[in-house]
């Protein structure tokens, strides 16, 4: 999915040329923290070929990225499978959301997809077994519990005047394509419809109707990445029964996502009892008030709560200024490491402060 925009791949590579030392560095986001991961160019192989991801010709970037990803988690075994929206956040720093199609509603999900394509978001879908078996999916050219890139959505008009919603997907494996309606061999295609949707038959790409997508796929993942946005973070911690409070400085008005990132379960042994804790986040704007004792007052802006790896408070237009960010985690009894990150992803450069001195005070 990310490779559809090569600039997004290149932005992660600190080392973007081969070198005599065989060392490469990539910038990734893990547990909300921006980290520089350095590896050498020795890759696990068997029978003369890489054991895991395969390169396209003599390209190395996939193998380098995968090894950095494995090093960040402790082993290749720990990066097997997983959830696409979490990976998209770790690669871009942008907030990602996972939607159950049935629970969210097909029309609402479609609107999210249309908006996502228009804004250049990363989108994916997962083939599940909600209305079909794994065997049936395989007979149709789909793989159960497998993520597909969702590259394009469009609404076309056929010769009868009927409006049909179509989706363009990519299998990251590069083959094994959908063979139902609107597949490459489908007789539903006409020259006019191909023109309307910008059809091509590149290997690994396939079209299907939105109704079929909703039937054979169970979940949609959308990463709200914007190549012009800025990222800032602060690591914090508080004991069970306590809370954390920090200030956020926003220099320019615009869209911003303020989030709390808990430690990823992948960073722990698969047999550990680790689970995400309930998180509450409250954002309050700090304003001048001559009638108060300290000359300040706070205005509630938004709150969020959840049990997921990330909890998000989204602002379409967050004004320039200074904010309190209150974070409270109801740590589970099995939680030992109570460290987390508070992050901000948005149109303006921002940063967090632990002290209470206002940068905007004259």
C-alpha positions as CSV (number, residue, x, y, z in Angstrom):
1,X,0.0,0.0,0.0
2,X,2.7,2.4,1.0
3,X,4.7,1.5,-2.0
4,X,2.1,3.0,-4.3
5,X,3.7,6.4,-3.4
6,X,7.5,5.9,-3.6
7,X,8.2,9.2,-1.9
8,X,6.6,7.9,1.2
9,X,9.0,4.9,1.2
10,X,12.0,7.1,0.6
11,X,11.0,9.4,3.5
12,X,11.6,6.6,5.9
13,X,15.1,5.8,4.6
14,X,17.9,7.7,6.4
15,X,20.4,5.8,4.3
16,X,19.2,5.8,0.7
17,X,22.3,4.5,-1.1
18,X,24.3,1.3,-1.0
19,X,27.6,1.7,0.9
20,X,30.8,-0.1,1.5
21,X,30.0,-0.7,5.1
22,X,26.7,-2.5,4.4
23,X,24.8,-0.4,7.0
24,X,21.4,1.1,6.6
25,X,19.2,3.2,8.8
26,X,15.4,3.7,8.7
27,X,13.2,6.1,10.7
28,X,10.1,4.3,12.1
29,X,7.5,5.1,14.8
30,X,7.0,2.5,17.5
31,X,4.8,3.0,20.6
32,X,4.4,6.6,19.5
33,X,8.2,7.3,19.6
34,X,10.2,8.1,16.5
35,X,13.1,5.7,16.4
36,X,16.2,5.3,14.1
37,X,16.8,1.6,13.4
38,X,20.2,0.6,12.0
39,X,20.9,-2.8,10.4
40,X,23.6,-4.5,8.3
41,X,23.0,-6.1,4.9
42,X,23.0,-9.8,6.1
43,X,19.6,-11.3,5.5
44,X,18.4,-14.8,6.5
45,X,18.4,-17.0,3.5
46,X,17.6,-20.6,2.6
47,X,18.7,-22.4,-0.6
48,X,20.2,-19.2,-1.9
49,X,17.1,-17.0,-1.5
50,X,15.7,-14.8,1.3
51,X,13.6,-16.7,3.8
52,X,10.9,-14.0,4.1
53,X,10.1,-11.0,1.8
54,X,11.4,-11.4,-1.7
55,X,13.0,-8.5,-3.7
56,X,11.9,-7.3,-7.1
57,X,15.0,-7.9,-9.1
58,X,18.0,-6.5,-7.3
59,X,16.1,-4.1,-5.1
60,X,17.0,-4.1,-1.5
61,X,14.5,-1.7,0.1
62,X,11.9,-4.4,1.0
63,X,14.5,-6.6,2.7
64,X,16.0,-3.7,4.6
65,X,12.6,-2.4,5.8
66,X,11.6,-5.8,6.9
67,X,14.8,-6.4,8.8
68,X,14.5,-3.1,10.5
69,X,10.9,-3.9,11.4
70,X,11.9,-7.3,12.8
71,X,14.8,-5.7,14.8
72,X,12.4,-3.1,16.3
73,X,10.2,-6.0,17.6
74,X,12.9,-8.4,18.6
75,X,12.6,-11.1,15.9
76,X,11.1,-12.0,12.5
77,X,8.7,-14.3,14.3
78,X,7.1,-11.3,16.2
79,X,6.2,-9.5,13.0
80,X,4.2,-12.4,11.5
81,X,0.6,-11.5,10.6
82,X,-0.9,-8.6,12.6
83,X,-3.3,-5.7,11.9
84,X,-2.8,-3.5,8.9
85,X,-3.9,-0.3,10.6
86,X,-1.3,-0.6,13.3
87,X,1.5,-1.2,10.8
88,X,0.4,1.8,8.7
89,X,0.6,4.0,11.8
90,X,4.1,2.7,12.7
91,X,5.4,3.4,9.2
92,X,3.9,6.9,8.8
93,X,3.1,8.3,12.3
94,X,-0.4,9.1,11.0
95,X,-3.5,7.9,12.9
96,X,-5.2,4.8,11.5
97,X,-8.6,3.4,12.1
98,X,-10.1,-0.1,11.7
99,X,-13.8,-0.4,10.7
100,X,-16.0,-3.4,10.9
101,X,-18.1,-3.1,7.7
102,X,-21.3,-4.6,9.2
103,X,-21.2,-2.6,12.4
104,X,-20.3,0.7,10.7
105,X,-22.7,0.4,7.8
106,X,-22.0,-0.1,4.1
107,X,-23.0,3.5,3.1
108,X,-20.9,5.1,5.9
109,X,-17.9,2.9,5.0
110,X,-18.3,3.8,1.3
111,X,-18.3,7.5,2.2
112,X,-15.1,7.0,4.2
113,X,-13.5,5.3,1.3
114,X,-14.5,8.1,-1.1
115,X,-13.1,10.7,1.3
116,X,-9.9,8.6,1.9
117,X,-9.2,8.3,-1.8
118,X,-9.7,12.0,-2.4
119,X,-7.3,12.9,0.4
120,X,-4.7,10.3,-0.6
121,X,-5.0,8.2,2.6
122,X,-3.6,4.7,2.8
123,X,-6.5,2.1,2.7
124,X,-6.7,-1.6,3.1
125,X,-9.2,-4.4,3.6
126,X,-9.1,-7.8,5.2
127,X,-10.7,-10.9,3.8
128,X,-12.4,-12.7,6.6
129,X,-14.9,-15.5,6.9
130,X,-18.0,-13.7,8.0
131,X,-20.2,-14.8,5.1
132,X,-18.1,-17.5,3.6
133,X,-15.5,-20.2,4.4
134,X,-11.8,-20.0,3.7
135,X,-12.3,-22.7,1.1
136,X,-14.9,-20.6,-0.8
137,X,-12.6,-17.5,-0.6
138,X,-9.8,-19.6,-2.1
139,X,-12.1,-20.8,-5.0
140,X,-12.8,-17.1,-5.8
141,X,-9.1,-16.2,-5.8
142,X,-9.1,-14.6,-2.3
143,X,-7.1,-15.4,0.8
144,X,-8.7,-15.6,4.2
145,X,-7.3,-13.4,7.0
146,X,-5.1,-11.5,4.5
147,X,-4.8,-7.8,4.0
148,X,-5.3,-6.2,0.5
149,X,-4.4,-2.7,-0.5
150,X,-7.5,-0.7,-1.4
151,X,-6.3,1.7,-4.1
152,X,-9.3,3.2,-5.7
153,X,-13.1,3.5,-5.5
154,X,-15.4,4.8,-8.1
155,X,-19.1,4.8,-9.1
156,X,-19.7,4.1,-12.8
157,X,-22.9,4.0,-15.0
158,X,-23.5,0.9,-17.2
159,X,-25.3,0.9,-20.5
160,X,-28.7,0.4,-18.6
161,X,-28.1,3.6,-16.6
162,X,-27.5,1.6,-13.4
163,X,-25.0,3.1,-10.9
164,X,-22.4,0.5,-9.8
165,X,-19.8,1.0,-7.1
166,X,-16.4,-0.5,-7.9
167,X,-13.2,-1.0,-5.9
168,X,-9.6,-1.5,-7.1
169,X,-7.6,-3.8,-4.9
170,X,-4.0,-5.1,-4.8
171,X,-2.8,-8.4,-3.5
172,X,0.6,-7.6,-2.0
173,X,1.7,-11.1,-3.0
174,X,1.5,-9.9,-6.6
175,X,-0.7,-12.8,-7.8
176,X,-3.7,-14.9,-6.8
177,X,-6.4,-12.5,-7.9
178,X,-10.2,-12.3,-7.5
179,X,-12.0,-14.2,-10.3
180,X,-15.6,-13.2,-9.8
181,X,-17.6,-10.3,-11.2
182,X,-15.5,-7.4,-12.5
183,X,-12.3,-9.6,-12.5
184,X,-9.9,-9.4,-15.4
185,X,-11.8,-12.1,-17.3
186,X,-15.3,-10.8,-16.5
187,X,-17.6,-10.1,-19.4
188,X,-19.2,-7.2,-17.5
189,X,-16.4,-4.9,-18.8
190,X,-17.1,-2.6,-21.7
191,X,-14.9,0.0,-23.3
192,X,-16.9,2.8,-21.8
193,X,-16.8,1.3,-18.3
194,X,-13.0,0.8,-18.5
195,X,-12.7,4.4,-19.5
196,X,-14.9,5.6,-16.6
197,X,-12.8,3.8,-13.9
198,X,-9.3,4.0,-15.6
199,X,-9.0,0.2,-16.0
200,X,-5.7,-1.6,-16.3
201,X,-4.7,-5.2,-16.0
202,X,-1.5,-5.0,-14.1
203,X,-0.5,-8.2,-12.3
204,X,-1.8,-8.3,-8.7
205,X,-4.5,-5.6,-9.3
206,X,-8.1,-6.5,-9.6
207,X,-11.5,-4.8,-9.5
208,X,-14.6,-6.0,-7.7
209,X,-18.0,-4.5,-6.9
210,X,-18.4,-2.8,-3.5
211,X,-21.2,-5.2,-2.7
212,X,-18.9,-8.2,-3.2
213,X,-16.2,-6.5,-1.1
214,X,-18.7,-6.0,1.7
215,X,-19.7,-9.7,1.4
216,X,-16.3,-11.3,1.3
217,X,-14.3,-8.8,3.3
218,X,-15.1,-8.0,6.9
219,X,-12.9,-5.0,7.9
220,X,-11.6,-1.8,6.4
221,X,-8.4,0.0,7.5
222,X,-7.8,3.7,6.8
223,X,-4.6,5.6,7.6
224,X,-5.1,9.4,7.5
225,X,-1.6,10.2,6.2
226,X,-0.8,13.6,4.9
227,X,2.7,14.2,3.5
228,X,2.8,17.8,4.6
229,X,1.8,17.1,8.3
230,X,4.2,17.3,11.3
231,X,4.7,14.8,14.1
232,X,5.7,15.4,17.7
233,X,5.6,13.2,20.8
234,X,6.4,13.0,24.5
235,X,7.1,9.9,26.5
236,X,5.3,9.8,29.9
237,X,4.3,7.4,32.7
238,X,2.1,7.4,35.7
239,X,1.3,4.8,38.4
240,X,-1.9,2.9,38.7
241,X,-4.6,5.2,40.1
242,X,-2.8,8.4,38.9
243,X,-2.7,10.5,35.7
244,X,-0.4,12.6,33.6
245,X,-0.7,16.3,32.6
246,X,1.4,18.0,29.9
247,X,1.2,21.1,27.8
248,X,1.0,21.2,24.0
249,X,2.1,24.2,22.0
250,X,0.3,24.6,18.6
251,X,1.8,27.3,16.4
252,X,-0.7,27.4,13.6
253,X,-4.4,26.6,13.3
254,X,-5.4,23.5,11.3
255,X,-6.3,19.8,11.5
256,X,-4.6,17.9,14.3
257,X,-4.8,14.4,15.8
258,X,-3.8,14.2,19.5
259,X,-3.3,10.6,20.5
260,X,-2.0,8.3,23.3
261,X,0.0,5.3,22.3
262,X,0.3,2.3,24.6
263,X,3.1,-0.3,24.3
264,X,2.3,-2.6,21.4
265,X,1.4,-6.2,22.4
266,X,3.9,-7.4,19.7
267,X,6.7,-6.0,21.9
268,X,6.0,-8.7,24.5
269,X,6.2,-12.5,24.5
270,X,3.3,-14.1,22.7
271,X,2.5,-16.0,25.9
272,X,2.5,-13.0,28.2
273,X,-0.7,-11.8,29.8
274,X,-0.2,-8.2,28.5
275,X,-3.3,-6.4,27.3
276,X,-4.2,-2.8,26.5
277,X,-5.6,-0.7,29.3
278,X,-8.6,1.7,29.3
279,X,-7.3,5.1,28.3
280,X,-8.9,8.6,28.7
281,X,-7.6,11.7,27.1
282,X,-8.9,15.2,27.6
283,X,-7.7,18.3,25.6
284,X,-8.3,21.7,27.2
285,X,-7.3,25.1,25.7
286,X,-5.5,27.5,28.0
287,X,-6.7,31.1,27.8
288,X,-6.1,34.4,29.6
289,X,-8.5,35.4,32.3
290,X,-7.9,38.6,34.3
291,X,-10.6,37.6,36.8
292,X,-8.9,34.4,37.9
293,X,-6.1,34.2,40.5
294,X,-3.4,33.0,38.2
295,X,-4.7,35.0,35.2
296,X,-5.6,31.8,33.2
297,X,-8.6,29.7,32.6
298,X,-9.1,26.4,30.7
299,X,-11.7,25.5,28.1
300,X,-12.7,21.9,27.4
301,X,-12.1,21.1,23.7
302,X,-12.5,17.3,23.3
303,X,-12.1,14.0,25.0
304,X,-11.6,10.4,23.9
305,X,-11.6,7.0,25.6
306,X,-10.7,3.5,24.4
307,X,-9.1,0.1,25.0
308,X,-7.1,0.0,21.8
309,X,-3.4,0.5,21.2
310,X,-4.0,4.1,20.3
311,X,-6.7,6.5,21.5
312,X,-7.3,9.5,19.3
313,X,-8.9,13.0,19.7
314,X,-9.3,14.5,16.2
315,X,-9.7,18.2,15.6
316,X,-10.7,19.6,12.2
317,X,-9.6,23.1,13.1
318,X,-7.5,23.3,16.3
319,X,-6.7,27.0,16.9
320,X,-3.2,28.3,17.5
321,X,-2.4,28.3,21.2
322,X,-1.4,26.4,24.3
323,X,-3.3,23.3,25.6
324,X,-3.4,21.0,28.6
325,X,-3.5,17.3,27.6
326,X,-4.8,15.2,30.4
327,X,-4.1,11.4,30.2
328,X,-5.4,8.7,32.5
329,X,-4.8,5.0,32.0
330,X,-6.6,2.4,34.1
331,X,-3.7,0.1,34.1
332,X,-4.5,-3.6,34.1
333,X,-3.4,-5.7,37.1
334,X,-0.9,-7.5,34.8
335,X,0.7,-4.3,33.5
336,X,4.3,-3.9,34.6
337,X,5.5,-1.2,32.2
338,X,3.4,1.9,32.6
339,X,5.2,4.0,30.0
340,X,3.2,5.5,27.1
341,X,3.5,8.3,24.5
342,X,1.4,11.3,23.8
343,X,1.6,12.4,20.2
344,X,0.4,15.1,17.9
345,X,0.0,14.7,14.1
346,X,-1.2,17.7,12.2
347,X,-0.9,20.7,9.9
348,X,1.3,22.8,12.3
349,X,4.6,22.2,14.0
350,X,3.9,21.4,17.7
351,X,5.7,20.3,20.8
352,X,5.0,19.1,24.3
353,X,6.1,20.6,27.6
354,X,6.3,19.1,31.1
355,X,6.6,22.4,32.9
356,X,3.8,24.9,33.2
357,X,5.5,28.0,31.8
358,X,3.6,29.4,28.8
359,X,5.7,30.2,25.7
360,X,3.0,32.8,24.7
361,X,3.3,34.9,27.9
362,X,4.8,38.3,27.2
